[in-house]
Amino acid sequence: MTAPASPDSSAPRARILAVTSGKGGVGKTFVSANLAAALARRGLRVLVLDADLGLANLDVVLNLHPKVTLHDVFTGQATLAQAVLPAPGGFSVLLAGSGLVEYSRLTPEVRDQLLEVIQTVTPRFDIVLLDTGAGISEVVLYTVSLADEVLIVVTPEPTSMTDAYATIKVLATQQSRREIRLVVNQVARAGDGRGVAAQLQQVVDRFVGPSVGEPVKLALLGDVPTDASVRDAVKKRQLLVEALPGSPAAQAVAALALRVSP
């Protein structure tokens, strides 16, 4: 990978938002992709970087078949400009290759390359969404550490809440995060996310706050209801906010975008 010129630290740069989760299967990539499209509709320049370097699936969600991925950039087979692709929904993507075991652990080389990529692209966009892997592996935690803000996707299901709490605890203790945003996906009724957020906040106040010596705030960005339209859009590899913008889940994502927008 050819080293670019050092970015001008005084130049405007994107807000970097890491979208992560304690466990897989909670709709993290669905939220990332549709949130990006909703933000683009608001006139923002948005990039989604598929930071799940070993088990990437953003290309599947967007029905893209990239010839160039981050792997090609990291190995010097392509330039970063060649790897930034237009996506349905009016935003840009940087896709990772799937099934690449060399990215399952955080080597110094991967660390430096990922940092370099993010530093290079941020001046070109208003918002960069880092769609991370799930859990608290070294790769995930390092990727999250590069973000200005963290958004955790959680569902009301008990194991999802337990794993979200574990992620919050690690981010608070290891990265000194004192405010973490939440999106509660797959709620039965609009507004149910408040109860999930309140339960998590109660546990964080009891166990995490005292251990770090100050409060850790969970800011509920919103919730997304369970909606058959989501399953249909995913099966068809379509963005819900594009295919069915009037559906309850699409309207909920549009509301998230309004709260994320500068």
Contacts in CASP RR format, 6 or more apart in sequence:
PFRMAT RR
TARGET T0000
AUTHOR 0000-0000-0000
METHOD contacts of the structure
MODEL  1
MTAPASPDSSAPRARILAVTSGKGGVGKTFVSANLAAALARRGLRVLVLD
ADLGLANLDVVLNLHPKVTLHDVFTGQATLAQAVLPAPGGFSVLLAGSGL
VEYSRLTPEVRDQLLEVIQTVTPRFDIVLLDTGAGISEVVLYTVSLADEV
LIVVTPEPTSMTDAYATIKVLATQQSRREIRLVVNQVARAGDGRGVAAQL
QQVVDRFVGPSVGEPVKLALLGDVPTDASVRDAVKKRQLLVEALPGSPAA
QAVAALALRVSP
1 73 0 8 1.000
1 74 0 8 1.000
1 75 0 8 1.000
1 76 0 8 1.000
1 80 0 8 1.000
1 113 0 8 1.000
1 116 0 8 1.000
2 76 0 8 1.000
2 79 0 8 1.000
3 116 0 8 1.000
4 80 0 8 1.000
4 116 0 8 1.000
4 120 0 8 1.000
7 13 0 8 1.000
7 119 0 8 1.000
7 120 0 8 1.000
7 122 0 8 1.000
7 123 0 8 1.000
8 123 0 8 1.000
11 123 0 8 1.000
12 123 0 8 1.000
13 122 0 8 1.000
13 123 0 8 1.000
14 45 0 8 1.000
14 47 0 8 1.000
14 121 0 8 1.000
14 122 0 8 1.000
14 123 0 8 1.000
14 124 0 8 1.000
14 125 0 8 1.000
14 126 0 8 1.000
14 127 0 8 1.000
14 128 0 8 1.000
15 126 0 8 1.000
15 127 0 8 1.000
15 128 0 8 1.000
15 148 0 8 1.000
15 149 0 8 1.000
15 262 0 8 1.000
16 118 0 8 1.000
16 122 0 8 1.000
16 127 0 8 1.000
16 128 0 8 1.000
16 130 0 8 1.000
16 146 0 8 1.000
16 147 0 8 1.000
16 148 0 8 1.000
16 149 0 8 1.000
17 127 0 8 1.000
17 128 0 8 1.000
17 129 0 8 1.000
17 130 0 8 1.000
17 147 0 8 1.000
17 148 0 8 1.000
17 149 0 8 1.000
17 150 0 8 1.000
17 151 0 8 1.000
17 260 0 8 1.000
18 51 0 8 1.000
18 129 0 8 1.000
18 130 0 8 1.000
18 132 0 8 1.000
18 143 0 8 1.000
18 144 0 8 1.000
18 146 0 8 1.000
18 147 0 8 1.000
18 149 0 8 1.000
18 150 0 8 1.000
18 151 0 8 1.000
19 28 0 8 1.000
19 31 0 8 1.000
19 32 0 8 1.000
19 35 0 8 1.000
19 129 0 8 1.000
19 130 0 8 1.000
19 131 0 8 1.000
19 132 0 8 1.000
19 151 0 8 1.000
19 153 0 8 1.000
20 28 0 8 1.000
20 132 0 8 1.000
20 133 0 8 1.000
20 134 0 8 1.000
20 135 0 8 1.000
20 140 0 8 1.000
20 144 0 8 1.000
20 150 0 8 1.000
20 151 0 8 1.000
20 152 0 8 1.000
20 153 0 8 1.000
20 167 0 8 1.000
21 27 0 8 1.000
21 28 0 8 1.000
21 133 0 8 1.000
21 134 0 8 1.000
21 135 0 8 1.000
21 152 0 8 1.000
21 153 0 8 1.000
21 154 0 8 1.000
21 160 0 8 1.000
21 163 0 8 1.000
21 164 0 8 1.000
21 167 0 8 1.000
22 134 0 8 1.000
22 135 0 8 1.000
22 136 0 8 1.000
22 152 0 8 1.000
22 154 0 8 1.000
22 160 0 8 1.000
22 163 0 8 1.000
22 164 0 8 1.000
22 166 0 8 1.000
22 167 0 8 1.000
23 134 0 8 1.000
23 135 0 8 1.000
23 159 0 8 1.000
23 160 0 8 1.000
23 163 0 8 1.000
23 164 0 8 1.000
24 133 0 8 1.000
24 134 0 8 1.000
24 135 0 8 1.000
25 134 0 8 1.000
26 134 0 8 1.000
26 153 0 8 1.000
26 154 0 8 1.000
26 155 0 8 1.000
26 160 0 8 1.000
26 185 0 8 1.000
26 186 0 8 1.000
27 153 0 8 1.000
27 185 0 8 1.000
27 186 0 8 1.000
28 131 0 8 1.000
28 132 0 8 1.000
28 133 0 8 1.000
28 134 0 8 1.000
28 153 0 8 1.000
29 52 0 8 1.000
29 57 0 8 1.000
29 58 0 8 1.000
29 61 0 8 1.000
29 131 0 8 1.000
30 61 0 8 1.000
30 185 0 8 1.000
30 230 0 8 1.000
30 234 0 8 1.000
30 240 0 8 1.000
31 151 0 8 1.000
31 153 0 8 1.000
31 183 0 8 1.000
31 185 0 8 1.000
31 224 0 8 1.000
31 253 0 8 1.000
31 256 0 8 1.000
32 48 0 8 1.000
32 58 0 8 1.000
32 129 0 8 1.000
32 131 0 8 1.000
33 48 0 8 1.000
33 58 0 8 1.000
33 61 0 8 1.000
33 62 0 8 1.000
33 87 0 8 1.000
33 131 0 8 1.000
33 239 0 8 1.000
34 239 0 8 1.000
34 240 0 8 1.000
34 241 0 8 1.000
34 250 0 8 1.000
34 253 0 8 1.000
35 129 0 8 1.000
35 253 0 8 1.000
35 256 0 8 1.000
35 257 0 8 1.000
35 260 0 8 1.000
36 46 0 8 1.000
36 48 0 8 1.000
36 87 0 8 1.000
36 89 0 8 1.000
36 91 0 8 1.000
36 129 0 8 1.000
37 88 0 8 1.000
37 89 0 8 1.000
37 90 0 8 1.000
37 91 0 8 1.000
37 239 0 8 1.000
37 241 0 8 1.000
37 242 0 8 1.000
38 241 0 8 1.000
38 253 0 8 1.000
38 254 0 8 1.000
38 256 0 8 1.000
38 257 0 8 1.000
39 46 0 8 1.000
39 91 0 8 1.000
39 127 0 8 1.000
39 257 0 8 1.000
39 260 0 8 1.000
39 261 0 8 1.000
40 46 0 8 1.000
40 89 0 8 1.000
40 90 0 8 1.000
40 91 0 8 1.000
41 89 0 8 1.000
41 241 0 8 1.000
41 254 0 8 1.000
41 257 0 8 1.000
42 257 0 8 1.000
42 258 0 8 1.000
42 261 0 8 1.000
44 126 0 8 1.000
44 127 0 8 1.000
44 261 0 8 1.000
44 262 0 8 1.000
45 92 0 8 1.000
45 124 0 8 1.000
45 125 0 8 1.000
45 126 0 8 1.000
45 127 0 8 1.000
46 90 0 8 1.000
46 91 0 8 1.000
46 92 0 8 1.000
46 125 0 8 1.000
46 126 0 8 1.000
46 127 0 8 1.000
46 128 0 8 1.000
46 129 0 8 1.000
47 84 0 8 1.000
47 91 0 8 1.000
47 92 0 8 1.000
47 93 0 8 1.000
47 94 0 8 1.000
47 121 0 8 1.000
47 124 0 8 1.000
47 125 0 8 1.000
47 127 0 8 1.000
47 128 0 8 1.000
47 129 0 8 1.000
48 58 0 8 1.000
48 87 0 8 1.000
48 91 0 8 1.000
48 92 0 8 1.000
48 93 0 8 1.000
48 94 0 8 1.000
48 128 0 8 1.000
48 129 0 8 1.000
48 131 0 8 1.000
49 70 0 8 1.000
49 93 0 8 1.000
49 94 0 8 1.000
49 117 0 8 1.000
49 118 0 8 1.000
49 121 0 8 1.000
49 128 0 8 1.000
49 129 0 8 1.000
49 130 0 8 1.000
49 131 0 8 1.000
50 56 0 8 1.000
50 57 0 8 1.000
50 58 0 8 1.000
50 59 0 8 1.000
50 70 0 8 1.000
50 93 0 8 1.000
50 94 0 8 1.000
50 95 0 8 1.000
50 96 0 8 1.000
50 97 0 8 1.000
50 131 0 8 1.000
51 96 0 8 1.000
51 114 0 8 1.000
51 130 0 8 1.000
51 131 0 8 1.000
51 132 0 8 1.000
51 133 0 8 1.000
51 139 0 8 1.000
51 140 0 8 1.000
51 143 0 8 1.000
52 58 0 8 1.000
52 96 0 8 1.000
52 131 0 8 1.000
52 132 0 8 1.000
52 133 0 8 1.000
52 134 0 8 1.000
53 70 0 8 1.000
53 96 0 8 1.000
53 97 0 8 1.000
53 100 0 8 1.000
53 103 0 8 1.000
53 104 0 8 1.000
53 110 0 8 1.000
53 114 0 8 1.000
53 139 0 8 1.000
54 96 0 8 1.000
54 97 0 8 1.000
54 98 0 8 1.000
54 99 0 8 1.000
54 100 0 8 1.000
54 101 0 8 1.000
54 103 0 8 1.000
54 104 0 8 1.000
55 98 0 8 1.000
55 99 0 8 1.000
55 133 0 8 1.000
56 69 0 8 1.000
56 95 0 8 1.000
56 96 0 8 1.000
56 97 0 8 1.000
56 98 0 8 1.000
56 99 0 8 1.000
57 98 0 8 1.000
58 64 0 8 1.000
58 93 0 8 1.000
58 95 0 8 1.000
58 96 0 8 1.000
58 131 0 8 1.000
59 65 0 8 1.000
59 66 0 8 1.000
59 93 0 8 1.000
59 95 0 8 1.000
59 97 0 8 1.000
59 98 0 8 1.000
60 237 0 8 1.000
61 234 0 8 1.000
61 237 0 8 1.000
62 87 0 8 1.000
62 88 0 8 1.000
62 93 0 8 1.000
62 237 0 8 1.000
62 239 0 8 1.000
63 88 0 8 1.000
63 237 0 8 1.000
63 238 0 8 1.000
64 85 0 8 1.000
64 87 0 8 1.000
64 93 0 8 1.000
64 95 0 8 1.000
66 83 0 8 1.000
66 85 0 8 1.000
66 95 0 8 1.000
68 78 0 8 1.000
68 82 0 8 1.000
68 83 0 8 1.000
68 85 0 8 1.000
69 83 0 8 1.000
69 95 0 8 1.000
69 96 0 8 1.000
69 97 0 8 1.000
70 83 0 8 1.000
70 94 0 8 1.000
70 95 0 8 1.000
70 96 0 8 1.000
70 97 0 8 1.000
70 117 0 8 1.000
71 96 0 8 1.000
71 97 0 8 1.000
71 100 0 8 1.000
71 103 0 8 1.000
72 78 0 8 1.000
72 82 0 8 1.000
72 83 0 8 1.000
73 79 0 8 1.000
73 80 0 8 1.000
73 82 0 8 1.000
73 83 0 8 1.000
73 113 0 8 1.000
73 117 0 8 1.000
74 110 0 8 1.000
74 113 0 8 1.000
80 117 0 8 1.000
80 120 0 8 1.000
80 121 0 8 1.000
83 94 0 8 1.000
83 95 0 8 1.000
84 92 0 8 1.000
84 93 0 8 1.000
84 94 0 8 1.000
84 121 0 8 1.000
85 92 0 8 1.000
85 93 0 8 1.000
85 94 0 8 1.000
85 95 0 8 1.000
86 92 0 8 1.000
86 93 0 8 1.000
87 93 0 8 1.000
88 238 0 8 1.000
88 239 0 8 1.000
88 242 0 8 1.000
89 239 0 8 1.000
89 241 0 8 1.000
89 242 0 8 1.000
92 125 0 8 1.000
94 117 0 8 1.000
94 121 0 8 1.000
96 103 0 8 1.000
102 110 0 8 1.000
103 110 0 8 1.000
103 139 0 8 1.000
104 137 0 8 1.000
104 139 0 8 1.000
105 138 0 8 1.000
105 139 0 8 1.000
106 137 0 8 1.000
106 138 0 8 1.000
106 139 0 8 1.000
106 142 0 8 1.000
110 139 0 8 1.000
111 142 0 8 1.000
114 142 0 8 1.000
114 143 0 8 1.000
114 146 0 8 1.000
115 146 0 8 1.000
118 128 0 8 1.000
118 130 0 8 1.000
118 146 0 8 1.000
121 128 0 8 1.000
122 128 0 8 1.000
126 262 0 8 1.000
127 260 0 8 1.000
130 143 0 8 1.000
130 144 0 8 1.000
130 146 0 8 1.000
130 147 0 8 1.000
132 140 0 8 1.000
132 143 0 8 1.000
132 144 0 8 1.000
133 139 0 8 1.000
133 140 0 8 1.000
133 143 0 8 1.000
134 140 0 8 1.000
135 163 0 8 1.000
135 167 0 8 1.000
136 166 0 8 1.000
136 167 0 8 1.000
136 170 0 8 1.000
141 170 0 8 1.000
141 171 0 8 1.000
141 174 0 8 1.000
141 175 0 8 1.000
144 150 0 8 1.000
144 171 0 8 1.000
144 175 0 8 1.000
145 175 0 8 1.000
149 179 0 8 1.000
149 181 0 8 1.000
150 171 0 8 1.000
150 177 0 8 1.000
150 180 0 8 1.000
150 181 0 8 1.000
151 180 0 8 1.000
151 181 0 8 1.000
151 182 0 8 1.000
151 183 0 8 1.000
151 221 0 8 1.000
152 164 0 8 1.000
152 167 0 8 1.000
152 168 0 8 1.000
152 180 0 8 1.000
152 181 0 8 1.000
152 182 0 8 1.000
152 183 0 8 1.000
153 183 0 8 1.000
153 185 0 8 1.000
154 160 0 8 1.000
154 161 0 8 1.000
154 164 0 8 1.000
154 182 0 8 1.000
154 183 0 8 1.000
154 184 0 8 1.000
154 185 0 8 1.000
154 196 0 8 1.000
154 200 0 8 1.000
155 161 0 8 1.000
155 184 0 8 1.000
155 185 0 8 1.000
155 186 0 8 1.000
155 187 0 8 1.000
156 184 0 8 1.000
156 186 0 8 1.000
156 187 0 8 1.000
156 188 0 8 1.000
156 192 0 8 1.000
156 193 0 8 1.000
156 196 0 8 1.000
157 186 0 8 1.000
161 196 0 8 1.000
161 199 0 8 1.000
161 200 0 8 1.000
164 182 0 8 1.000
164 200 0 8 1.000
165 200 0 8 1.000
165 203 0 8 1.000
165 204 0 8 1.000
168 177 0 8 1.000
168 180 0 8 1.000
168 200 0 8 1.000
168 204 0 8 1.000
168 208 0 8 1.000
168 216 0 8 1.000
168 218 0 8 1.000
169 204 0 8 1.000
169 207 0 8 1.000
169 208 0 8 1.000
171 177 0 8 1.000
171 180 0 8 1.000
172 178 0 8 1.000
172 180 0 8 1.000
172 204 0 8 1.000
172 208 0 8 1.000
172 209 0 8 1.000
172 212 0 8 1.000
172 216 0 8 1.000
173 208 0 8 1.000
173 211 0 8 1.000
173 212 0 8 1.000
176 212 0 8 1.000
177 216 0 8 1.000
178 214 0 8 1.000
178 215 0 8 1.000
178 216 0 8 1.000
178 217 0 8 1.000
179 216 0 8 1.000
179 217 0 8 1.000
179 218 0 8 1.000
179 219 0 8 1.000
180 216 0 8 1.000
180 217 0 8 1.000
180 218 0 8 1.000
180 219 0 8 1.000
181 218 0 8 1.000
181 219 0 8 1.000
181 220 0 8 1.000
181 221 0 8 1.000
182 196 0 8 1.000
182 197 0 8 1.000
182 200 0 8 1.000
182 218 0 8 1.000
182 219 0 8 1.000
182 220 0 8 1.000
182 221 0 8 1.000
182 222 0 8 1.000
183 221 0 8 1.000
183 222 0 8 1.000
183 223 0 8 1.000
183 224 0 8 1.000
183 256 0 8 1.000
184 192 0 8 1.000
184 193 0 8 1.000
184 196 0 8 1.000
184 197 0 8 1.000
184 220 0 8 1.000
184 222 0 8 1.000
184 223 0 8 1.000
184 224 0 8 1.000
185 223 0 8 1.000
185 224 0 8 1.000
186 224 0 8 1.000
186 225 0 8 1.000
186 226 0 8 1.000
187 193 0 8 1.000
187 196 0 8 1.000
187 223 0 8 1.000
187 224 0 8 1.000
187 225 0 8 1.000
187 226 0 8 1.000
188 225 0 8 1.000
188 226 0 8 1.000
189 225 0 8 1.000
190 223 0 8 1.000
190 225 0 8 1.000
190 248 0 8 1.000
190 252 0 8 1.000
191 222 0 8 1.000
191 223 0 8 1.000
192 223 0 8 1.000
193 220 0 8 1.000
193 222 0 8 1.000
193 223 0 8 1.000
194 220 0 8 1.000
194 223 0 8 1.000
196 223 0 8 1.000
197 218 0 8 1.000
197 220 0 8 1.000
200 218 0 8 1.000
201 217 0 8 1.000
201 218 0 8 1.000
204 216 0 8 1.000
204 218 0 8 1.000
205 215 0 8 1.000
205 216 0 8 1.000
208 216 0 8 1.000
209 215 0 8 1.000
209 216 0 8 1.000
221 256 0 8 1.000
221 259 0 8 1.000
221 260 0 8 1.000
222 252 0 8 1.000
222 255 0 8 1.000
222 256 0 8 1.000
222 259 0 8 1.000
223 252 0 8 1.000
224 249 0 8 1.000
224 252 0 8 1.000
224 253 0 8 1.000
224 256 0 8 1.000
225 248 0 8 1.000
225 249 0 8 1.000
225 252 0 8 1.000
226 249 0 8 1.000
227 247 0 8 1.000
227 248 0 8 1.000
227 249 0 8 1.000
229 240 0 8 1.000
229 243 0 8 1.000
229 244 0 8 1.000
229 247 0 8 1.000
229 248 0 8 1.000
229 249 0 8 1.000
229 250 0 8 1.000
230 240 0 8 1.000
230 247 0 8 1.000
230 249 0 8 1.000
232 244 0 8 1.000
233 239 0 8 1.000
233 240 0 8 1.000
233 243 0 8 1.000
233 244 0 8 1.000
236 243 0 8 1.000
240 247 0 8 1.000
240 249 0 8 1.000
240 250 0 8 1.000
240 253 0 8 1.000
241 250 0 8 1.000
241 253 0 8 1.000
241 254 0 8 1.000
244 250 0 8 1.000
245 251 0 8 1.000
245 254 0 8 1.000
END
